[in-house]
Amino acid sequence: MTIKLVIQIPALNEHQTLPATLADLPDHIDGVDEIIVVVIDDGSSDDTGKVALENGAQYVIRHTQNRGLSRAFMSGINFALELGADVIVNTDADNQYPGRYIIDLVTPILEGKADVVIGDRQPASNTNFSPLKRLLEVLGSKVIAWMAQVDAPDAPSGFRAYSRFAASRLQVHNTYSYTLETLIQSGQERFAIAHIPIETNPTPRQSRLHKGMLNFIMRQGTTIIRAYALYRPLRTFGTLGIPFILVGLFFIFRFLFFYFTNNSGVGRYVQSVSLGGTALLFGLILEIIGLLGEAIRVNQRMLEDVLIRLKNSETPHGSYSHDGLRIYKRHDN
C-alpha cells in the first residue's frame, strides 16, 4: 500500500515568503511514498501562484477573489482528498512553522495513534509572541479545551495533520478561520487528537487574519459560540433554558404557597404568576429549540455521511472549476 501525503498551504499575497516556506518542506519522509505540495491562492493580487509553481509546489488552487482563510483551507482539504491523500498537512505561507516538524506531525498518524495532530507552539513561553498574545492564547485554549472536551494546549495553531478518515469528515461553516471550529468538531466526532511541541520562526509582518487583538477576540468568540451551538445544540440551548425554568418555577410556587396558605394580601403576589409564567415559557422555548436543533443535527450527520462517500469516490479534477476555483499544475521540463 502506497502512502500519499499532501501538504497544503493557504496563501494571500505571500510571494515574498513562499520561497522560504516551500524550500523548508521535507522532500522525503519514512513511510510516505509520495509528497505533493498544494498552494491555495486565496485571490492574491501579487504573483503568489506563479511563485509557488516556480518554487516547488505541484499544484496551485486559485480563488478568483478572496474568500477567507476557512474556505481556502477547505478548498485544499477537498482537493487533497480528490488527489487520494492518506495524510494531509496544513501549514502557513508566512513560514511561521518550520518544515522540519512535518515529520513529527505525520508520524502519529502513520503509526495509527492519532486522527489529528496539532503543532503546539507552546504559547505560554513562546518568545515570538507578545505578552498579551501569550496570555490570550493560553486562556483561549483553556476555554476551547473545556467546551470541546479535548486536550488543547494551543487551540488556534494552524499547523496540523489530518488522516484521510478525519479530513473527509471536516466541515467549516464560518468564513473567518477553521482552527477553532474544526477542533470543536474533532471533539464532537471523538477523533484521536495528539499534540507535538514545536518552535516557531519569527513572522515578518502582523497577521492578516485580524485587525488587532480586540478584533481577534470578538471574531474568535463569535466563531466559538456559533460552532458550539451548531455541533451541540441540545446542550447549548438546554443549558441556557434551565435558569429561566428554575426562576419561573420559583415565582409560580411562591404565589401558590401564599395562595393555599390563605395569606392575607395574596393579591400582591399575582405579579409572580406573570413574571414566573414568562420566564418558564421562555425557558421551555429554549429547550424546544435545543431539541429541534438536535434533530436537525442528526439530519446533518446523515448528509455529511453522503458527502464523505462523495469525497472518497473518484471525481474529475476539473469539477473544481465550477466552484469559482482554478487549478494550475506545474509542468516539469
KOLNUMI-952183 format. One record per residue (C-alpha): residue number from 1; residue in one letter; y, x, z. Coordinates in Angstrom, 2 decimals. Last residue first. Example, Ala and Ser with C-alpha at 12.3 -4.5 7.8 and 13.67 -1.06 7.14 Angstrom:
<drenba resi="2" resn="S" c2="-1.06" c1="13.67" c3="7.14"/>
<drenba resi="1" resn="A" c2="-4.50" c1="12.30" c3="7.80"/>
//
This chain:
<drenba resi="333" resn="N" c2="20.10" c1="10.67" c3="-18.36"/>
<drenba resi="332" resn="D" c2="19.91" c1="8.44" c3="-15.33"/>
<drenba resi="331" resn="H" c2="21.11" c1="4.87" c3="-15.71"/>
<drenba resi="330" resn="R" c2="22.60" c1="3.47" c3="-12.52"/>
<drenba resi="329" resn="K" c2="22.25" c1="-0.29" c3="-12.24"/>
<drenba resi="328" resn="Y" c2="25.10" c1="-2.76" c3="-12.06"/>
<drenba resi="327" resn="I" c2="24.79" c1="-6.24" c3="-10.59"/>
<drenba resi="326" resn="R" c2="27.48" c1="-8.90" c3="-10.94"/>
<drenba resi="325" resn="L" c2="27.94" c1="-11.71" c3="-8.48"/>
<drenba resi="324" resn="G" c2="29.64" c1="-15.10" c3="-8.69"/>
<drenba resi="323" resn="D" c2="26.44" c1="-16.95" c3="-7.91"/>
<drenba resi="322" resn="H" c2="25.10" c1="-17.30" c3="-11.46"/>
<drenba resi="321" resn="S" c2="24.99" c1="-13.51" c3="-11.95"/>
<drenba resi="320" resn="Y" c2="22.48" c1="-13.33" c3="-9.13"/>
<drenba resi="319" resn="S" c2="19.82" c1="-15.02" c3="-11.21"/>
<drenba resi="318" resn="G" c2="19.72" c1="-11.95" c3="-13.44"/>
<drenba resi="317" resn="H" c2="17.38" c1="-10.21" c3="-11.05"/>
<drenba resi="316" resn="P" c2="14.60" c1="-12.57" c3="-12.13"/>
<drenba resi="315" resn="T" c2="12.68" c1="-14.27" c3="-9.33"/>
<drenba resi="314" resn="E" c2="9.29" c1="-13.34" c3="-7.86"/>
<drenba resi="313" resn="S" c2="8.49" c1="-15.26" c3="-4.70"/>
<drenba resi="312" resn="N" c2="9.26" c1="-13.95" c3="-1.23"/>
<drenba resi="311" resn="K" c2="12.78" c1="-15.34" c3="-1.27"/>
<drenba resi="310" resn="L" c2="11.51" c1="-18.72" c3="-2.45"/>
<drenba resi="309" resn="R" c2="8.94" c1="-18.84" c3="0.33"/>
<drenba resi="308" resn="I" c2="11.65" c1="-17.99" c3="2.84"/>
<drenba resi="307" resn="L" c2="13.86" c1="-20.75" c3="1.41"/>
<drenba resi="306" resn="V" c2="11.11" c1="-23.32" c3="1.99"/>
<drenba resi="305" resn="D" c2="10.72" c1="-22.12" c3="5.58"/>
<drenba resi="304" resn="E" c2="14.50" c1="-22.32" c3="5.99"/>
<drenba resi="303" resn="L" c2="14.41" c1="-25.95" c3="4.85"/>
<drenba resi="302" resn="M" c2="11.85" c1="-26.71" c3="7.56"/>
<drenba resi="301" resn="R" c2="13.99" c1="-24.87" c3="10.10"/>
<drenba resi="300" resn="Q" c2="16.98" c1="-26.97" c3="9.06"/>
<drenba resi="299" resn="N" c2="15.03" c1="-30.16" c3="9.67"/>
<drenba resi="298" resn="V" c2="14.23" c1="-28.96" c3="13.19"/>
<drenba resi="297" resn="R" c2="17.90" c1="-28.03" c3="13.67"/>
<drenba resi="296" resn="I" c2="18.96" c1="-31.52" c3="12.58"/>
<drenba resi="295" resn="A" c2="16.70" c1="-32.99" c3="15.28"/>
<drenba resi="294" resn="E" c2="18.14" c1="-30.55" c3="17.82"/>
<drenba resi="293" resn="G" c2="21.67" c1="-31.50" c3="16.79"/>
<drenba resi="292" resn="L" c2="20.82" c1="-35.18" c3="17.23"/>
<drenba resi="291" resn="L" c2="19.52" c1="-34.46" c3="20.73"/>
<drenba resi="290" resn="G" c2="22.61" c1="-32.40" c3="21.58"/>
<drenba resi="289" resn="I" c2="24.93" c1="-35.08" c3="20.20"/>
<drenba resi="288" resn="I" c2="23.09" c1="-37.60" c3="22.38"/>
<drenba resi="287" resn="E" c2="23.66" c1="-35.41" c3="25.44"/>
<drenba resi="286" resn="L" c2="27.36" c1="-35.11" c3="24.58"/>
<drenba resi="285" resn="I" c2="27.59" c1="-38.90" c3="24.22"/>
<drenba resi="284" resn="L" c2="25.90" c1="-39.29" c3="27.62"/>
<drenba resi="283" resn="G" c2="28.53" c1="-37.05" c3="29.22"/>
<drenba resi="282" resn="F" c2="31.35" c1="-39.05" c3="27.62"/>
<drenba resi="281" resn="L" c2="29.83" c1="-42.30" c3="28.87"/>
<drenba resi="280" resn="L" c2="29.46" c1="-40.95" c3="32.40"/>
<drenba resi="279" resn="A" c2="33.04" c1="-39.66" c3="32.46"/>
<drenba resi="278" resn="T" c2="34.42" c1="-42.97" c3="31.20"/>
<drenba resi="277" resn="G" c2="32.27" c1="-45.02" c3="33.60"/>
<drenba resi="276" resn="G" c2="33.29" c1="-42.87" c3="36.55"/>
<drenba resi="275" resn="L" c2="37.00" c1="-43.19" c3="35.81"/>
<drenba resi="274" resn="S" c2="36.84" c1="-46.94" c3="35.21"/>
<drenba resi="273" resn="V" c2="34.47" c1="-47.61" c3="38.12"/>
<drenba resi="272" resn="S" c2="36.47" c1="-45.34" c3="40.41"/>
<drenba resi="271" resn="Q" c2="39.54" c1="-47.41" c3="39.54"/>
<drenba resi="270" resn="V" c2="37.91" c1="-50.24" c3="41.48"/>
<drenba resi="269" resn="Y" c2="38.25" c1="-48.23" c3="44.69"/>
<drenba resi="268" resn="R" c2="41.49" c1="-49.96" c3="45.73"/>
<drenba resi="267" resn="G" c2="39.66" c1="-53.25" c3="45.54"/>
<drenba resi="266" resn="V" c2="37.39" c1="-52.22" c3="48.41"/>
<drenba resi="265" resn="G" c2="40.27" c1="-52.89" c3="50.80"/>
<drenba resi="264" resn="S" c2="37.94" c1="-53.78" c3="53.62"/>
<drenba resi="263" resn="N" c2="34.53" c1="-52.13" c3="53.43"/>
<drenba resi="262" resn="N" c2="31.80" c1="-54.68" c3="52.78"/>
<drenba resi="261" resn="T" c2="29.15" c1="-51.92" c3="52.98"/>
<drenba resi="260" resn="F" c2="27.93" c1="-53.01" c3="49.55"/>
<drenba resi="259" resn="Y" c2="31.32" c1="-52.48" c3="47.87"/>
<drenba resi="258" resn="F" c2="32.17" c1="-49.25" c3="49.67"/>
<drenba resi="257" resn="F" c2="28.91" c1="-47.63" c3="48.58"/>
<drenba resi="256" resn="L" c2="29.07" c1="-49.13" c3="45.09"/>
<drenba resi="255" resn="F" c2="32.51" c1="-47.59" c3="44.50"/>
<drenba resi="254" resn="R" c2="31.37" c1="-44.13" c3="45.54"/>
<drenba resi="253" resn="F" c2="28.19" c1="-44.60" c3="43.54"/>
<drenba resi="252" resn="I" c2="30.34" c1="-45.10" c3="40.42"/>
<drenba resi="251" resn="F" c2="32.61" c1="-42.16" c3="41.27"/>
<drenba resi="250" resn="F" c2="29.71" c1="-39.76" c3="41.85"/>
<drenba resi="249" resn="L" c2="27.77" c1="-40.99" c3="38.83"/>
<drenba resi="248" resn="G" c2="30.69" c1="-40.19" c3="36.53"/>
<drenba resi="247" resn="V" c2="31.16" c1="-36.72" c3="38.03"/>
<drenba resi="246" resn="L" c2="27.45" c1="-35.98" c3="37.60"/>
<drenba resi="245" resn="I" c2="27.43" c1="-37.24" c3="34.03"/>
<drenba resi="244" resn="F" c2="30.53" c1="-35.23" c3="33.16"/>
<drenba resi="243" resn="P" c2="29.02" c1="-32.06" c3="34.66"/>
<drenba resi="242" resn="I" c2="25.73" c1="-32.60" c3="32.73"/>
<drenba resi="241" resn="G" c2="27.28" c1="-33.08" c3="29.27"/>
<drenba resi="240" resn="L" c2="28.28" c1="-29.49" c3="28.60"/>
<drenba resi="239" resn="T" c2="24.77" c1="-28.25" c3="29.45"/>
<drenba resi="238" resn="G" c2="23.19" c1="-30.80" c3="27.12"/>
<drenba resi="237" resn="F" c2="25.69" c1="-29.94" c3="24.41"/>
<drenba resi="236" resn="T" c2="24.76" c1="-26.25" c3="24.35"/>
<drenba resi="235" resn="R" c2="21.09" c1="-26.52" c3="25.39"/>
<drenba resi="234" resn="L" c2="20.43" c1="-29.23" c3="22.83"/>
<drenba resi="233" resn="P" c2="22.37" c1="-27.44" c3="20.08"/>
<drenba resi="232" resn="R" c2="20.64" c1="-24.06" c3="20.38"/>
<drenba resi="231" resn="Y" c2="20.86" c1="-22.42" c3="16.92"/>
<drenba resi="230" resn="L" c2="24.05" c1="-24.09" c3="15.72"/>
<drenba resi="229" resn="A" c2="25.81" c1="-24.38" c3="19.08"/>
<drenba resi="228" resn="Y" c2="25.07" c1="-20.70" c3="19.78"/>
<drenba resi="227" resn="A" c2="26.30" c1="-19.66" c3="16.34"/>
<drenba resi="226" resn="R" c2="29.52" c1="-21.65" c3="16.62"/>
<drenba resi="225" resn="I" c2="30.29" c1="-20.36" c3="20.11"/>
<drenba resi="224" resn="I" c2="29.52" c1="-16.73" c3="19.21"/>
<drenba resi="223" resn="T" c2="31.53" c1="-16.85" c3="15.97"/>
<drenba resi="222" resn="T" c2="34.56" c1="-18.31" c3="17.76"/>
<drenba resi="221" resn="G" c2="34.39" c1="-15.52" c3="20.32"/>
<drenba resi="220" resn="Q" c2="34.09" c1="-12.95" c3="17.53"/>
<drenba resi="219" resn="R" c2="37.21" c1="-14.31" c3="15.89"/>
<drenba resi="218" resn="M" c2="39.24" c1="-14.52" c3="19.09"/>
<drenba resi="217" resn="I" c2="38.13" c1="-11.13" c3="20.40"/>
<drenba resi="216" resn="F" c2="38.81" c1="-9.36" c3="17.09"/>
<drenba resi="215" resn="N" c2="42.25" c1="-10.97" c3="16.74"/>
<drenba resi="214" resn="L" c2="43.12" c1="-9.80" c3="20.25"/>
<drenba resi="213" resn="M" c2="41.78" c1="-6.31" c3="19.49"/>
<drenba resi="212" resn="G" c2="43.91" c1="-5.75" c3="16.42"/>
<drenba resi="211" resn="K" c2="43.84" c1="-7.13" c3="12.90"/>
<drenba resi="210" resn="H" c2="40.11" c1="-7.45" c3="12.20"/>
<drenba resi="209" resn="L" c2="37.42" c1="-6.41" c3="9.73"/>
<drenba resi="208" resn="R" c2="39.49" c1="-3.72" c3="8.05"/>
<drenba resi="207" resn="S" c2="38.68" c1="-1.33" c3="10.89"/>
<drenba resi="206" resn="Q" c2="41.22" c1="1.40" c3="11.52"/>
<drenba resi="205" resn="R" c2="41.00" c1="4.57" c3="9.45"/>
<drenba resi="204" resn="P" c2="39.27" c1="7.94" c3="9.12"/>
<drenba resi="203" resn="T" c2="36.26" c1="6.94" c3="11.26"/>
<drenba resi="202" resn="P" c2="34.99" c1="9.57" c3="13.69"/>
<drenba resi="201" resn="N" c2="31.23" c1="10.02" c3="13.26"/>
<drenba resi="200" resn="T" c2="28.88" c1="8.19" c3="15.59"/>
<drenba resi="199" resn="E" c2="26.17" c1="9.27" c3="18.00"/>
<drenba resi="198" resn="I" c2="22.98" c1="7.27" c3="18.20"/>
<drenba resi="197" resn="P" c2="20.76" c1="5.69" c3="20.84"/>
<drenba resi="196" resn="I" c2="17.85" c1="3.67" c3="19.38"/>
<drenba resi="195" resn="H" c2="17.36" c1="-0.02" c3="20.08"/>
<drenba resi="194" resn="A" c2="14.34" c1="-2.26" c3="19.51"/>
<drenba resi="193" resn="I" c2="14.09" c1="-6.00" c3="18.83"/>
<drenba resi="192" resn="A" c2="10.81" c1="-7.93" c3="18.47"/>
<drenba resi="191" resn="F" c2="11.95" c1="-11.18" c3="16.89"/>
<drenba resi="190" resn="R" c2="11.75" c1="-14.27" c3="19.09"/>
<drenba resi="189" resn="E" c2="13.29" c1="-16.54" c3="16.42"/>
<drenba resi="188" resn="Q" c2="16.02" c1="-17.67" c3="18.83"/>
<drenba resi="187" resn="G" c2="16.68" c1="-14.09" c3="19.90"/>
<drenba resi="186" resn="S" c2="16.91" c1="-12.97" c3="16.29"/>
<drenba resi="185" resn="Q" c2="19.26" c1="-15.90" c3="15.58"/>
<drenba resi="184" resn="I" c2="21.57" c1="-14.79" c3="18.38"/>
<drenba resi="183" resn="L" c2="21.48" c1="-11.26" c3="16.94"/>
<drenba resi="182" resn="T" c2="22.09" c1="-12.58" c3="13.43"/>
<drenba resi="181" resn="E" c2="25.17" c1="-14.43" c3="14.66"/>
<drenba resi="180" resn="L" c2="26.51" c1="-11.39" c3="16.50"/>
<drenba resi="179" resn="T" c2="26.30" c1="-8.87" c3="13.66"/>
<drenba resi="178" resn="Y" c2="26.96" c1="-11.03" c3="10.59"/>
<drenba resi="177" resn="S" c2="30.73" c1="-10.97" c3="10.49"/>
<drenba resi="176" resn="Y" c2="33.54" c1="-13.24" c3="9.30"/>
<drenba resi="175" resn="T" c2="32.29" c1="-15.84" c3="6.83"/>
<drenba resi="174" resn="N" c2="30.15" c1="-17.78" c3="9.30"/>
<drenba resi="173" resn="H" c2="26.80" c1="-19.26" c3="8.23"/>
<drenba resi="172" resn="V" c2="24.56" c1="-16.20" c3="8.24"/>
<drenba resi="171" resn="Q" c2="20.85" c1="-16.84" c3="7.64"/>
<drenba resi="170" resn="L" c2="18.09" c1="-14.33" c3="8.27"/>
<drenba resi="169" resn="R" c2="14.46" c1="-15.39" c3="7.88"/>
<drenba resi="168" resn="S" c2="13.59" c1="-13.13" c3="4.94"/>
<drenba resi="167" resn="A" c2="15.09" c1="-10.20" c3="6.81"/>
<drenba resi="166" resn="A" c2="12.79" c1="-10.63" c3="9.82"/>
<drenba resi="165" resn="F" c2="9.49" c1="-10.57" c3="7.90"/>
<drenba resi="164" resn="R" c2="10.79" c1="-7.94" c3="5.48"/>
<drenba resi="163" resn="S" c2="11.40" c1="-5.69" c3="8.46"/>
<drenba resi="162" resn="Y" c2="15.01" c1="-5.16" c3="9.39"/>
<drenba resi="161" resn="A" c2="16.96" c1="-2.00" c3="10.18"/>
<drenba resi="160" resn="R" c2="20.42" c1="-1.96" c3="11.70"/>
<drenba resi="159" resn="F" c2="23.67" c1="-0.04" c3="11.88"/>
<drenba resi="158" resn="G" c2="26.13" c1="-2.93" c3="12.17"/>
<drenba resi="157" resn="S" c2="26.64" c1="-2.49" c3="15.89"/>
<drenba resi="156" resn="P" c2="28.38" c1="-5.52" c3="17.41"/>
<drenba resi="155" resn="A" c2="25.63" c1="-6.10" c3="20.05"/>
<drenba resi="154" resn="D" c2="25.55" c1="-2.60" c3="21.52"/>
<drenba resi="153" resn="P" c2="23.38" c1="-2.65" c3="24.68"/>
<drenba resi="152" resn="A" c2="21.75" c1="-5.90" c3="23.52"/>
<drenba resi="151" resn="D" c2="18.46" c1="-6.79" c3="25.22"/>
<drenba resi="150" resn="V" c2="17.81" c1="-10.37" c3="24.25"/>
<drenba resi="149" resn="Q" c2="18.40" c1="-13.77" c3="25.83"/>
<drenba resi="148" resn="A" c2="20.85" c1="-14.77" c3="23.06"/>
<drenba resi="147" resn="M" c2="23.48" c1="-16.01" c3="25.52"/>
<drenba resi="146" resn="W" c2="22.91" c1="-13.35" c3="28.18"/>
<drenba resi="145" resn="A" c2="22.62" c1="-10.46" c3="25.72"/>
<drenba resi="144" resn="I" c2="25.67" c1="-11.78" c3="23.86"/>
<drenba resi="143" resn="V" c2="27.75" c1="-11.81" c3="27.04"/>
<drenba resi="142" resn="K" c2="26.57" c1="-8.34" c3="28.02"/>
<drenba resi="141" resn="S" c2="27.39" c1="-7.00" c3="24.56"/>
<drenba resi="140" resn="G" c2="30.89" c1="-8.44" c3="24.77"/>
<drenba resi="139" resn="L" c2="31.50" c1="-6.77" c3="28.12"/>
<drenba resi="138" resn="V" c2="30.33" c1="-3.37" c3="26.84"/>
<drenba resi="137" resn="E" c2="32.23" c1="-3.60" c3="23.54"/>
<drenba resi="136" resn="L" c2="35.36" c1="-4.84" c3="25.31"/>
<drenba resi="135" resn="L" c2="35.38" c1="-1.95" c3="27.78"/>
<drenba resi="134" resn="R" c2="34.71" c1="0.69" c3="25.14"/>
<drenba resi="133" resn="K" c2="37.38" c1="-0.85" c3="22.91"/>
<drenba resi="132" resn="L" c2="39.94" c1="-0.67" c3="25.70"/>
<drenba resi="131" resn="P" c2="39.09" c1="2.96" c3="26.47"/>
<drenba resi="130" resn="S" c2="39.45" c1="3.85" c3="22.75"/>
<drenba resi="129" resn="F" c2="36.24" c1="4.51" c3="20.86"/>
<drenba resi="128" resn="N" c2="35.31" c1="7.86" c3="19.27"/>
<drenba resi="127" resn="T" c2="34.49" c1="9.18" c3="22.75"/>
<drenba resi="126" resn="N" c2="31.49" c1="6.85" c3="23.01"/>
<drenba resi="125" resn="S" c2="30.60" c1="6.62" c3="26.71"/>
<drenba resi="124" resn="A" c2="30.41" c1="2.88" c3="27.37"/>
<drenba resi="123" resn="P" c2="29.88" c1="2.17" c3="23.67"/>
<drenba resi="122" resn="Q" c2="26.47" c1="3.87" c3="23.47"/>
<drenba resi="121" resn="R" c2="26.47" c1="3.60" c3="19.66"/>
<drenba resi="120" resn="D" c2="23.12" c1="1.81" c3="19.89"/>
<drenba resi="119" resn="G" c2="21.58" c1="1.66" c3="16.41"/>
<drenba resi="118" resn="I" c2="19.70" c1="-1.61" c3="16.14"/>
<drenba resi="117" resn="V" c2="16.05" c1="-2.06" c3="15.17"/>
<drenba resi="116" resn="V" c2="14.71" c1="-5.47" c3="14.10"/>
<drenba resi="115" resn="D" c2="11.08" c1="-6.51" c3="13.59"/>
<drenba resi="114" resn="A" c2="9.69" c1="-3.96" c3="16.04"/>
<drenba resi="113" resn="K" c2="6.52" c1="-2.11" c3="17.03"/>
<drenba resi="112" resn="G" c2="4.68" c1="-2.20" c3="13.69"/>
<drenba resi="111" resn="E" c2="4.78" c1="1.58" c3="13.29"/>
<drenba resi="110" resn="L" c2="6.86" c1="1.28" c3="10.12"/>
<drenba resi="109" resn="I" c2="9.24" c1="-0.99" c3="12.02"/>
<drenba resi="108" resn="P" c2="9.56" c1="1.40" c3="14.96"/>
<drenba resi="107" resn="T" c2="10.16" c1="4.28" c3="12.47"/>
<drenba resi="106" resn="V" c2="12.94" c1="2.59" c3="10.48"/>
<drenba resi="105" resn="L" c2="15.86" c1="3.44" c3="12.77"/>
<drenba resi="104" resn="D" c2="14.66" c1="6.90" c3="13.69"/>
<drenba resi="103" resn="I" c2="14.60" c1="7.89" c3="10.01"/>
<drenba resi="102" resn="I" c2="17.95" c1="6.17" c3="9.49"/>
<drenba resi="101" resn="Y" c2="19.42" c1="8.38" c3="12.21"/>
<drenba resi="100" resn="R" c2="20.07" c1="11.24" c3="9.77"/>
<drenba resi="99" resn="G" c2="22.49" c1="9.01" c3="7.85"/>
<drenba resi="98" resn="P" c2="25.21" c1="9.40" c3="10.47"/>
<drenba resi="97" resn="Y" c2="26.84" c1="6.02" c3="11.20"/>
<drenba resi="96" resn="Q" c2="30.63" c1="5.87" c3="10.89"/>
<drenba resi="95" resn="N" c2="30.42" c1="6.99" c3="7.25"/>
<drenba resi="94" resn="D" c2="33.05" c1="4.44" c3="6.13"/>
<drenba resi="93" resn="A" c2="30.53" c1="2.63" c3="3.92"/>
<drenba resi="92" resn="D" c2="28.69" c1="1.08" c3="6.85"/>
<drenba resi="91" resn="T" c2="24.91" c1="0.85" c3="7.24"/>
<drenba resi="90" resn="N" c2="22.25" c1="-1.81" c3="6.69"/>
<drenba resi="89" resn="V" c2="18.62" c1="-0.75" c3="6.48"/>
<drenba resi="88" resn="I" c2="15.99" c1="-2.95" c3="4.85"/>
<drenba resi="87" resn="V" c2="12.23" c1="-2.44" c3="5.22"/>
<drenba resi="86" resn="D" c2="9.44" c1="-3.83" c3="3.01"/>
<drenba resi="85" resn="A" c2="11.82" c1="-4.24" c3="0.07"/>
<drenba resi="84" resn="G" c2="10.46" c1="-6.11" c3="-2.96"/>
<drenba resi="83" resn="L" c2="13.56" c1="-5.84" c3="-5.15"/>
<drenba resi="82" resn="E" c2="14.17" c1="-9.54" c3="-4.55"/>
<drenba resi="81" resn="L" c2="14.13" c1="-8.87" c3="-0.83"/>
<drenba resi="80" resn="A" c2="16.77" c1="-6.19" c3="-1.35"/>
<drenba resi="79" resn="F" c2="18.83" c1="-8.64" c3="-3.43"/>
<drenba resi="78" resn="N" c2="18.75" c1="-11.25" c3="-0.67"/>
<drenba resi="77" resn="I" c2="19.67" c1="-8.74" c3="2.03"/>
<drenba resi="76" resn="G" c2="22.49" c1="-7.22" c3="-0.04"/>
<drenba resi="75" resn="S" c2="24.05" c1="-10.58" c3="-0.83"/>
<drenba resi="74" resn="M" c2="23.60" c1="-11.47" c3="2.86"/>
<drenba resi="73" resn="F" c2="25.65" c1="-8.46" c3="3.98"/>
<drenba resi="72" resn="A" c2="28.37" c1="-9.13" c3="1.40"/>
<drenba resi="71" resn="R" c2="28.49" c1="-12.71" c3="2.65"/>
<drenba resi="70" resn="S" c2="28.90" c1="-11.54" c3="6.25"/>
<drenba resi="69" resn="L" c2="31.53" c1="-8.97" c3="5.32"/>
<drenba resi="68" resn="G" c2="33.89" c1="-11.33" c3="3.53"/>
<drenba resi="67" resn="R" c2="34.09" c1="-12.90" c3="0.08"/>
<drenba resi="66" resn="N" c2="36.49" c1="-10.54" c3="-1.70"/>
<drenba resi="65" resn="Q" c2="36.55" c1="-11.35" c3="-5.40"/>
<drenba resi="64" resn="T" c2="34.21" c1="-10.73" c3="-8.35"/>
<drenba resi="63" resn="H" c2="31.56" c1="-9.76" c3="-5.84"/>
<drenba resi="62" resn="R" c2="29.86" c1="-6.66" c3="-7.18"/>
<drenba resi="61" resn="I" c2="26.28" c1="-5.64" c3="-6.50"/>
<drenba resi="60" resn="V" c2="25.89" c1="-1.93" c3="-7.20"/>
<drenba resi="59" resn="Y" c2="22.43" c1="-0.47" c3="-7.75"/>
<drenba resi="58" resn="Q" c2="20.80" c1="2.95" c3="-7.76"/>
<drenba resi="57" resn="A" c2="23.43" c1="4.50" c3="-5.48"/>
<drenba resi="56" resn="G" c2="23.54" c1="8.28" c3="-5.80"/>
<drenba resi="55" resn="N" c2="27.10" c1="9.49" c3="-6.14"/>
<drenba resi="54" resn="E" c2="28.13" c1="8.34" c3="-9.61"/>
<drenba resi="53" resn="L" c2="26.83" c1="4.82" c3="-9.01"/>
<drenba resi="52" resn="A" c2="28.82" c1="4.50" c3="-5.79"/>
<drenba resi="51" resn="V" c2="31.98" c1="6.00" c3="-7.33"/>
<drenba resi="50" resn="K" c2="31.88" c1="3.38" c3="-10.10"/>
<drenba resi="49" resn="G" c2="31.46" c1="0.52" c3="-7.64"/>
<drenba resi="48" resn="T" c2="34.20" c1="1.71" c3="-5.29"/>
<drenba resi="47" resn="D" c2="36.70" c1="2.41" c3="-8.08"/>
<drenba resi="46" resn="D" c2="39.61" c1="0.53" c3="-6.47"/>
<drenba resi="45" resn="S" c2="40.46" c1="-3.17" c3="-6.13"/>
<drenba resi="44" resn="S" c2="37.25" c1="-3.94" c3="-4.27"/>
<drenba resi="43" resn="G" c2="35.73" c1="-7.42" c3="-4.58"/>
<drenba resi="42" resn="D" c2="32.99" c1="-6.95" c3="-2.00"/>
<drenba resi="41" resn="D" c2="31.20" c1="-4.03" c3="-3.66"/>
<drenba resi="40" resn="I" c2="27.68" c1="-4.25" c3="-2.22"/>
<drenba resi="39" resn="V" c2="26.12" c1="-0.80" c3="-2.53"/>
<drenba resi="38" resn="V" c2="22.33" c1="-0.60" c3="-2.97"/>
<drenba resi="37" resn="V" c2="20.30" c1="2.55" c3="-2.26"/>
<drenba resi="36" resn="I" c2="16.59" c1="2.52" c3="-3.04"/>
<drenba resi="35" resn="I" c2="14.06" c1="4.64" c3="-1.16"/>
<drenba resi="34" resn="E" c2="10.44" c1="4.69" c3="-2.36"/>
<drenba resi="33" resn="D" c2="7.14" c1="5.75" c3="-0.78"/>
<drenba resi="32" resn="V" c2="8.08" c1="5.50" c3="2.89"/>
<drenba resi="31" resn="G" c2="5.59" c1="6.74" c3="5.49"/>
<drenba resi="30" resn="D" c2="7.46" c1="9.99" c3="6.05"/>
<drenba resi="29" resn="I" c2="11.07" c1="9.56" c3="4.99"/>
<drenba resi="28" resn="H" c2="12.61" c1="11.28" c3="1.97"/>
<drenba resi="27" resn="D" c2="16.03" c1="11.18" c3="0.31"/>
<drenba resi="26" resn="P" c2="17.89" c1="10.73" c3="3.59"/>
<drenba resi="25" resn="L" c2="21.47" c1="9.40" c3="3.37"/>
<drenba resi="24" resn="D" c2="24.31" c1="11.82" c3="4.13"/>
<drenba resi="23" resn="A" c2="25.32" c1="12.22" c3="0.48"/>
<drenba resi="22" resn="L" c2="25.83" c1="8.45" c3="0.23"/>
<drenba resi="21" resn="T" c2="28.24" c1="8.34" c3="3.18"/>
<drenba resi="20" resn="A" c2="30.12" c1="11.45" c3="2.03"/>
<drenba resi="19" resn="P" c2="30.57" c1="10.04" c3="-1.48"/>
<drenba resi="18" resn="L" c2="31.47" c1="6.57" c3="-0.11"/>
<drenba resi="17" resn="T" c2="34.44" c1="7.67" c3="2.00"/>
<drenba resi="16" resn="Q" c2="37.15" c1="7.89" c3="-0.68"/>
<drenba resi="15" resn="H" c2="35.92" c1="5.07" c3="-2.95"/>
<drenba resi="14" resn="E" c2="35.76" c1="2.70" c3="0.04"/>
<drenba resi="13" resn="N" c2="37.87" c1="-0.21" c3="-1.22"/>
<drenba resi="12" resn="L" c2="35.52" c1="-2.79" c3="0.33"/>
<drenba resi="11" resn="A" c2="31.93" c1="-1.76" c3="0.88"/>
<drenba resi="10" resn="P" c2="28.67" c1="-3.29" c3="2.11"/>
<drenba resi="9" resn="I" c2="25.98" c1="-0.58" c3="2.14"/>
<drenba resi="8" resn="Q" c2="22.32" c1="-1.47" c3="1.68"/>
<drenba resi="7" resn="I" c2="19.46" c1="0.96" c3="2.18"/>
<drenba resi="6" resn="V" c2="16.27" c1="-0.44" c3="0.64"/>
<drenba resi="5" resn="L" c2="12.95" c1="0.99" c3="1.81"/>
<drenba resi="4" resn="K" c2="9.76" c1="0.40" c3="-0.18"/>
<drenba resi="3" resn="I" c2="6.33" c1="1.03" c3="1.35"/>
<drenba resi="2" resn="T" c2="3.38" c1="1.39" c3="-1.02"/>
<drenba resi="1" resn="M" c2="0.00" c1="0.00" c3="0.00"/>
//
